[in-house]
């Protein structure tokens, strides 16, 4: 379970506990507006489409089956039968992976240099 879901469940449980306490005391339920706002924000974050992480991408690629290809020692991989559409299936899968990799690359920040060399240009 994701941390966001866990936080939302905790917030809902707190609201439920407040409601039970108010009911047992025979008083009106007064809900903390900040608590409700926090729960609403958590719920909205969960509704937003989640971008796959680079780790998810690597796991998906590593989980693909290899067919019609030999290992380094020359023995064939026997992970699955050849797909019915053969190379067209492989090409389509590869193009999907390239597009996903480009989306992931676009969301990553630019790498920064660990060391900045001093400016050695001549002063004019």
C-alpha positions as CSV (number, residue, x, y, z in Angstrom):
1,X,0.0,0.0,0.0
2,X,1.4,3.4,-0.9
3,X,2.2,6.0,1.8
4,X,-0.5,8.3,0.4
5,X,-3.2,5.6,0.8
6,X,-2.0,4.9,4.3
7,X,-2.2,8.6,5.2
8,X,-5.6,8.9,3.7
9,X,-6.8,5.9,5.7
10,X,-5.4,7.4,8.9
11,X,-7.2,10.7,8.3
12,X,-10.5,8.9,7.6
13,X,-10.1,6.9,10.8
14,X,-9.5,10.1,12.8
15,X,-12.6,11.6,11.4
16,X,-14.6,8.4,12.2
17,X,-13.2,8.4,15.8
18,X,-14.3,12.0,16.2
19,X,-17.8,11.1,15.0
20,X,-18.0,8.2,17.4
21,X,-16.9,10.3,20.3
22,X,-19.4,13.0,19.5
23,X,-22.2,10.4,19.2
24,X,-21.3,8.8,22.5
25,X,-21.4,12.1,24.3
26,X,-24.6,13.1,22.6
27,X,-23.0,16.2,21.1
28,X,-22.9,17.6,17.6
29,X,-19.9,16.5,15.5
30,X,-17.5,19.3,15.0
31,X,-15.0,18.3,12.3
32,X,-11.6,20.0,12.1
33,X,-11.6,21.8,8.7
34,X,-7.9,21.3,8.3
35,X,-8.2,17.6,8.8
36,X,-10.9,17.4,6.1
37,X,-8.9,19.6,3.8
38,X,-5.8,17.3,4.3
39,X,-7.9,14.3,3.5
40,X,-9.3,15.9,0.4
41,X,-5.8,16.8,-0.8
42,X,-4.7,13.2,-0.3
43,X,-7.7,11.9,-2.2
44,X,-7.0,14.3,-5.1
45,X,-3.4,13.2,-5.2
46,X,-4.5,9.6,-5.5
47,X,-6.9,10.4,-8.3
48,X,-4.1,12.1,-10.3
49,X,-2.5,9.8,-12.9
50,X,0.7,8.3,-11.5
51,X,3.9,8.5,-13.6
52,X,5.9,5.3,-13.7
53,X,9.3,5.6,-12.1
54,X,12.5,4.6,-13.8
55,X,12.6,1.6,-11.5
56,X,9.1,0.5,-12.7
57,X,10.3,0.9,-16.3
58,X,13.4,-1.3,-15.7
59,X,11.3,-3.9,-14.0
60,X,8.8,-4.0,-16.9
61,X,11.6,-4.4,-19.4
62,X,13.4,-7.1,-17.4
63,X,10.1,-9.0,-17.1
64,X,9.7,-9.4,-20.9
65,X,10.2,-12.8,-22.3
66,X,13.0,-13.4,-24.9
67,X,12.2,-15.5,-27.9
68,X,14.1,-16.5,-31.1
69,X,17.4,-15.4,-29.6
70,X,20.5,-17.2,-28.4
71,X,22.4,-16.7,-25.1
72,X,26.1,-15.9,-25.1
73,X,27.0,-19.6,-25.0
74,X,24.9,-20.3,-28.1
75,X,22.0,-22.1,-26.4
76,X,18.6,-20.6,-27.2
77,X,16.4,-18.8,-24.7
78,X,13.3,-20.9,-24.0
79,X,11.2,-18.3,-22.2
80,X,8.2,-18.4,-24.4
81,X,6.9,-19.5,-27.8
82,X,7.3,-17.2,-30.8
83,X,4.4,-14.8,-30.9
84,X,1.8,-15.2,-33.6
85,X,2.7,-11.9,-35.2
86,X,6.4,-12.6,-34.6
87,X,8.7,-9.6,-35.3
88,X,5.7,-7.2,-35.6
89,X,4.9,-7.9,-32.0
90,X,8.5,-7.3,-31.0
91,X,8.8,-4.1,-33.0
92,X,5.6,-2.7,-31.5
93,X,6.7,-3.6,-28.0
94,X,10.1,-2.0,-28.6
95,X,8.5,1.2,-29.9
96,X,6.3,1.4,-26.8
97,X,9.4,1.0,-24.6
98,X,11.3,3.7,-26.4
99,X,8.3,6.1,-26.1
100,X,8.0,5.3,-22.3
101,X,11.8,5.8,-21.8
102,X,11.6,9.2,-23.5
103,X,8.7,10.2,-21.3
104,X,10.7,9.2,-18.2
105,X,13.8,11.0,-19.5
106,X,11.7,14.2,-20.0
107,X,10.5,14.2,-16.4
108,X,14.0,13.8,-15.0
109,X,15.9,17.0,-14.0
110,X,19.0,17.9,-15.9
111,X,22.1,16.3,-14.4
112,X,24.5,18.8,-12.8
113,X,28.2,18.7,-12.7
114,X,29.8,17.6,-9.5
115,X,32.7,20.0,-9.9
116,X,32.7,23.4,-11.7
117,X,36.1,24.2,-13.2
118,X,37.2,27.8,-12.6
119,X,37.0,30.1,-15.6
120,X,40.4,29.9,-17.3
121,X,39.5,32.2,-20.2
122,X,41.8,35.2,-20.8
123,X,40.4,38.5,-19.6
124,X,40.1,41.1,-22.3
